[in-house]
Amino acid sequence: MHKLGFLVSRRWIGFALVVVLLAWVAWRLGEWQFHRLEDRQERNAIIERNEKAGADPITEVMAPGQDVTGSTEWRIVEATGTYAVEDTVIVRYRTREGSAGVDVVVPLELADGSSVLVDRGWYATDNRGATTADVPAPPPGEVTVTGWVRADAEGDSTEVTDQSTRAVNSEEIGDALGREVVGGWIDLRSESPEPETPLLPVEMPELNNGPHFFYGLQWWFFGALAIFGFFYLMYDEWRGGRGPWGKTRDGAPADSGTA
């Protein structure tokens, strides 16, 4: 029999298929990480570019019934209006460094009668959570705010109950409050005049590449390791070694080394 005839055995064919599958999965996971890296770099560039450009009037970027797109998210807008404190919405389960807390979202009534949802920041709570009566009030009267445009969240977490939710969706909150709101919402950057008791600022994403590059390399390394391992075991079998199942090349159990 040819020295490589063992490769057509059922066990070796199955072994080869497993290795091919593992290598393909590792390759795709590596590609996924590199795609995430590209998305993160693109988002970072948008944020940095918008920081340099400054704020645009909110009417140029956001409007009722208009979704926030990739080209408008993270733009900085400026709006002037009056906070509707009675319609404050609590965003639950917003922990920071292991501490329980909530984000506080308040509609800002604009001159045209519509409102924009403003995430004013984070407020620490005890284990029972918080209600709209617990959080510090925003500045009274006319207020000018600037903030980053954000896209609506999706899914069951956006459901609004008793003026609280787990994720911000302008349509869901607008319906719950009976308000006409612009599509999307804004993360507060500044407000004038300043409140008597400020909230902790919204956490902005870190403008770095994150771990995606090294995670991608790791997945590709695992795939290459699987292929290398297959050829090493094939070589070991070819020269009469144990092979991947502890048997010699002719299929007999390998010598255990005992008499």
C-alpha positions in Angstrom: 0.0 0.0 0.0 1.2 3.5 -0.8 2.7 5.3 2.3 0.0 7.9 2.1 -2.8 5.5 1.6 -4.0 6.0 5.2 -5.3 9.4 4.2 -8.2 7.8 2.4 -9.3 6.0 5.5 -12.6 7.0 7.1 -10.9 8.3 10.2 -8.4 10.5 8.4 -11.1 11.9 6.0 -13.2 12.8 9.0 -10.2 14.3 10.7 -9.4 16.4 7.6 -13.0 17.6 7.4 -13.0 18.7 11.1 -9.7 20.6 10.5 -11.1 22.3 7.4 -14.2 23.3 9.4 -12.2 24.6 12.3 -9.9 26.6 10.0 -12.8 28.1 8.1 -14.6 29.1 11.3 -11.4 30.7 12.7 -10.9 32.6 9.4 -14.4 34.0 9.4 -14.1 35.0 13.1 -10.9 36.7 12.3 -12.5 38.6 9.4 -15.4 39.6 11.7 -12.9 41.1 14.2 -11.2 43.0 11.4 -14.5 44.3 10.1 -15.3 45.5 13.7 -12.0 47.2 13.7 -12.8 49.0 10.5 -16.2 50.1 11.9 -14.6 51.4 15.0 -12.0 53.3 13.1 -14.7 54.9 10.9 -16.8 55.8 14.0 -13.7 57.3 15.7 -13.0 59.4 12.6 -16.5 60.7 12.5 -16.5 61.7 16.2 -13.2 63.5 15.8 -14.3 65.2 12.6 -17.5 66.4 14.2 -15.7 67.6 17.3 -13.6 69.9 15.1 -16.7 71.0 13.0 -18.7 72.1 16.1 -22.4 72.3 16.6 -25.1 72.6 13.9 -28.7 73.8 14.5 -30.8 70.8 15.4 -33.3 71.6 12.6 -30.6 70.9 10.0 -29.9 67.4 11.3 -33.0 66.0 13.1 -36.8 66.1 12.5 -39.9 64.2 13.6 -40.3 61.0 11.7 -36.7 61.1 10.4 -34.4 58.3 11.5 -30.8 58.9 12.5 -28.5 57.4 9.8 -24.9 56.6 9.8 -24.1 59.9 8.3 -25.9 61.9 11.0 -25.1 59.9 14.1 -22.4 61.5 16.3 -22.9 64.9 14.7 -23.0 67.7 17.3 -26.2 69.7 17.4 -27.4 72.8 19.3 -31.0 73.3 20.4 -32.8 75.9 22.5 -36.0 75.1 24.4 -37.6 74.3 27.8 -37.2 71.0 29.6 -40.4 69.1 30.2 -39.4 67.9 33.7 -42.8 66.1 34.2 -42.0 63.8 31.3 -38.6 62.7 32.6 -37.8 59.1 31.6 -35.4 56.9 33.6 -33.1 54.5 31.7 -32.5 51.7 34.1 -29.4 49.4 34.7 -26.7 51.9 33.8 -23.8 50.8 36.0 -20.5 52.6 36.2 -17.4 51.0 37.8 -19.7 48.5 39.6 -22.0 51.2 41.0 -25.8 51.1 40.3 -27.3 54.0 38.5 -29.6 55.3 35.8 -29.5 57.7 32.8 -31.9 60.6 32.9 -33.7 61.4 29.7 -35.7 64.6 29.5 -37.7 66.0 26.5 -36.6 69.5 25.5 -39.5 71.4 24.0 -38.5 73.3 20.9 -39.9 76.4 19.3 -41.9 74.5 16.7 -43.8 72.5 19.3 -41.8 69.2 18.8 -39.4 67.9 21.4 -35.9 66.3 21.4 -35.0 63.6 23.9 -31.9 64.7 25.8 -29.9 62.1 27.8 -28.6 64.5 30.5 -26.3 62.1 32.2 -25.9 59.4 34.8 -27.2 59.4 38.4 -26.1 57.0 41.1 -28.9 55.0 42.8 -29.2 52.3 45.5 -30.4 48.8 44.7 -34.1 49.8 44.6 -33.4 51.9 41.5 -34.8 55.4 41.0 -38.0 57.3 40.0 -38.4 60.5 38.2 -38.9 62.2 41.5 -35.5 61.1 42.8 -33.2 62.6 40.1 -31.9 66.2 40.2 -33.9 68.7 38.2 -32.6 70.3 35.0 -32.2 74.1 34.7 -35.6 75.9 34.7 -36.7 78.2 31.9 -35.1 78.5 28.5 -32.0 76.3 28.1 -29.5 76.0 25.2 -28.0 72.5 24.9 -25.4 70.9 22.7 -25.1 67.2 22.3 -24.1 64.2 20.1 -26.8 62.8 17.9 -27.6 59.2 18.6 -29.6 56.5 16.8 -32.6 54.8 18.4 -32.1 51.5 20.1 -34.2 48.5 18.9 -35.8 45.5 20.5 -37.8 44.6 23.6 -35.5 46.7 25.8 -37.0 49.9 24.4 -40.4 49.3 26.0 -41.5 52.1 28.2 -43.3 51.4 31.5 -44.1 54.0 34.2 -41.7 56.5 32.5 -38.8 54.1 32.6 -37.0 52.0 30.0 -33.9 50.0 29.4 -32.9 51.6 26.1 -33.8 54.9 24.4 -36.1 54.8 21.4 -37.6 58.1 20.4 -40.8 56.6 18.9 -41.5 54.4 21.9 -40.9 57.2 24.4 -42.8 59.7 22.2 -45.8 57.4 22.1 -45.7 56.8 25.9 -45.5 60.5 26.7 -48.0 61.6 24.0 -45.4 63.9 22.5 -44.1 64.6 19.0 -40.4 64.0 19.2 -37.7 64.2 16.6 -36.2 60.9 15.4 -33.2 59.8 17.5 -32.0 61.5 20.6 -28.9 63.4 21.9 -26.3 62.7 24.5 -25.8 65.9 26.4 -22.5 67.7 25.9 -23.3 71.1 27.5 -26.3 73.1 28.7 -26.6 76.7 29.5 -27.5 77.8 32.1 -26.0 75.0 34.2 -28.2 73.0 36.6 -28.0 73.4 40.3 -27.0 69.7 40.7 -25.3 68.4 37.6 -25.4 64.8 36.6 -22.3 62.8 35.6 -21.6 63.4 31.9 -22.5 60.7 29.4 -19.7 58.3 28.8 -18.4 58.7 25.3 -16.8 55.8 23.5 -13.0 55.4 23.7 -11.4 56.7 20.6 -8.9 53.9 20.2 -8.8 50.7 18.1 -9.7 48.4 20.9 -8.7 44.7 21.0 -10.1 43.8 17.6 -6.8 43.7 15.7 -5.2 41.2 18.1 -8.4 39.2 18.4 -8.4 38.8 14.6 -4.8 37.7 14.6 -5.5 35.2 17.4 -8.4 33.6 15.5 -6.3 33.3 12.3 -3.4 31.9 14.4 -5.8 29.2 15.8 -6.8 28.3 12.2 -3.2 28.1 11.1 -2.4 26.0 14.2 -5.2 23.5 13.3 -3.8 23.1 9.8 -0.2 22.8 11.0 -1.4 20.2 13.6 -3.1 18.2 10.8 0.0 18.1 8.6 2.3 17.3 11.6 0.1 14.3 12.6 0.0 13.2 8.9 3.8 13.4 8.8 4.0 11.4 12.1 1.7 8.8 10.7 3.6 8.6 7.5 6.9 7.9 9.3 5.3 5.2 11.5 4.3 7.2 14.5 1.2 6.9 16.6 -0.9 9.3 14.6 -3.9 11.1 16.0 -5.5 7.9 17.5 -2.6 6.3 19.2 -2.1 3.7 16.5 0.8 2.9 14.2 0.7 3.4 10.5 -0.5 -0.1 9.9 -3.4 0.4 12.2 -2.1 -1.8 15.1 -2.0 -0.4 18.6 1.2 1.5 19.3 3.8 -0.2 21.5 3.3 0.9 25.0 6.9 0.4 25.9 6.2 -2.4 28.4 7.3 -6.0 28.1 
